[in-house]
Amino acid sequence: KVLQVSFTFSDPRGIRPKGICTWRFNFSFNSSRDFYSKEVVESLCQQRNLSIRRHMEEGIQPNQFAELLLGSGLVLNEDVHWITYRGTNTLEVREDGHPGRPEAPHIVLAGLYDLAHLLQMLRGECIPDEVQNFFEDLDLFFPCRCDISKHLSRQNGSSFRNAHYILDAFFRLPDAVRRTAFEPENEAVTVLSVPDASEPPPGFARATGKSSRKEREESRQK
């Protein structure tokens, strides 16, 4: 469950608006009801001074946030450019099961966590089970997006939990990279096939082939 979401805004040249340019939204969270990792929450409380009590008493309801975000013009808008870090579209095959309870191999889509959390709130339900449907929803809500992690050398990922830092990193990229970073062909996902595997559980996908934003756009136009 999402605890915080941060947005930093700028114009196409990287110039921030005067005054406040970064906004952090704190969501409703109830430690006695919601499923969570105790270790992760404790770490966030120490590093970011989170107050679980305030999240429970004053936190924003995800459905209210989604309604306002839908009406803000930030989503469903090709003129808004979304920049994220570690939104890579890699897939990996996991074959390890629990001792005494072997599981069939399944494919896990790694990355796109930031947009996936937002997508779940905007849809008001779980994200699609199938990878293809997931990317089609991303194309609808966030049609212009890029992941800067593939343009940077290996760095400490904790630095990129800050929306302001992500935006700074993008505008430090060479001009040639920034000009093409949002083009559909720069985001392609390879979907693998696992032989003799049972139906994957919800949240996982199994298919064969390649798909890019450009190909999906052409398919919808036919």
N, C-alpha and C positions, 0 to 999 in steps of 0.2 A: 504494500500500500504506500502511496506517495505521501511523504511528510512535507517536502518543500519543492517548489519549482521556482527557478530564477530566470528572468528575461533581461537582457541588456540590449538597448536599441541604438541604432546609428543610421545615418544616411548612407547612400552607396559609396561614399568616399571614406567612411569610417568615422565621421564627425558625430559626436554624441550631442543630443539636445541639451540646452542649458538647464541647469538644475539637476533633477534626479533623472538618471538614464538607466539605472538597474533597479528592478523590482523583484522582491522575493515574496512568494506567497506560501503561507503556512496552513496546512490542511488538518482537518479534524482527525484525531487519532485517539483510540481508546485502548490502552494496554491490557485491559481486562476482557476485551471482546475481539479485537483485531488480531489477525495472525501476523507475527513479526519475528525477526531474529533479535534475541535479547542482546547478543554481542554487538550487532550493528547499531542498534538504538543507543546502547550505552556509549559506544564510540562517538556517535553523532552528538550526544549530549555533552561529551567532554570537549570535542573539537569545535563545535558550533554553538555551544551554550544553549542547546535546545531545552525547552521546558515542556515535558510531557503533560504536565498539569494544564499549561496554557493551550497546548494543542487540543486537549480534551474539552476545555471550556470555551476557547475562542477560535478554534480552528475553522477554516473555510470548508463548507460542504462541497465535495467534488462536483455534484450535479449543478450547483449554483455557479461554480467557477466555469464549468463547461458551457453553460448557457450564455454567460457574459463573454466568454472567449469566442463563441460562434458569432456573436453579434458585433464583435470588435473590429472585424475586417482583417485580423491577423491570420486566420485560416481560410481555406477555400479561396485563396487569392494568389494568383501567379506573380503579382507584383511584390509580394513579401518574400524575402529570402531568409530561409532558416539555416542556421549554422550550428552544427553539433560536433561533438568529439566522441570517437569510438562508436560511431553509428555503422561500423563496417558490416557487410552482409555475409559474413562467413558462416559456413555450415560445417558441423562436425558430426561424426558418427560415434555414438556411445554404445558400447557393448557390455559394459560392466553392470551387473545386477546386484541385488542384495544377497548376502550369503544365505544359501538355502532357498532362495527365491529368485532364480535366474530370470532375466527379462530379455525379450527379443531386442535386437539392435534397433535404435531409432535415431533420427536425425534431429539435431538441435540447431536452431537459428540463433547465432550469437550476435549481439550488437543491436543498434537502433533502440536502446533502452529508453532514452529520453523521449523520443517521438512515440514509442509504443505506449508509455505511460499516459502521455497526452491523448493519444488516439483512444485508449480505453475510456478515458473520462469523456471525450467528445462523443463516442458511440453510446455511452451509458451501459455498456456491456463488455464482456471479454473480447479480446482481439480475435480475429478469425483464426481457425485452426490451420488452414492451408496457407502456405507461404505466398502463393500467387494472389490470393484474396487479401492477404495482409498488405502486400505492396500496392495493390489497387486502391485500398483505403488510404494508404499513405499518399499516393498520387492525387487523390481527391482532396484531402485535408491539407497536405503540405506539398503542393506541386513543385515548388522550387526550393530545393534543399541540398546541402552538401555536408560531408563528414571530413573535417580537416585532419583527422588522425592519419589518413593515408598519405598526406602531403608533408608530414613532419617526421623527423627522426624519432627513435624510441626515447620517450621522456617519462618523467614521473606523472602517472595518470592523475594523481591527487590534485595537481595544479589545475587540471581542466574540469574540476567540479565547480569552478567559479565562472559564471556566464561572462563576466567582464574580461577575464583572462582569455576565454575562448575567442571572443571577438577581436581582442588585441592580436592573438596569434594568427587569425585569418588575414588581417590587414598587414601583417609582416611577411606574408607569402609573396613571391614574385608576381608582378602584374600578369604575366602570361598564365600562371596557375589560377589566379583569381578570376580571370576572364572566362575560363572554361570549367571552373569548379562546379557550377550548377547545371551543366549540360546533362541531359538524360543519359547519354551513352557513357558518362563517367560513373554511373551507378548501375552495376549489373550483379545479379545474384545467380550463382550456379546451384541448382537444386539436384541433389544426388539421389541415387536409388539404392535401397538396401534390399538385397535378395532374401527371400524366405523370412521376411519380418512380418509380424502381425500388425494389425492396424495400430498406428502410433496413438499415444494418448493425446487428449486435448492440449493444444499449445505447441505440438510438434507437427512436422509435415514430412511427406514423402512423395517425391515426384521425380521426373527426369527432364533435363533440358536446361536452357538458359533463358533468362528474362531480364530485360532492361526497361527503364522508363520509356525510352523511345519506342521499343517494340510493343509495350503495353498500350501506348497512345495510338500507334498505328492499328493495333488490333481492335480498339474500341471504335475507331473511325470507320472500320469496314462494315 
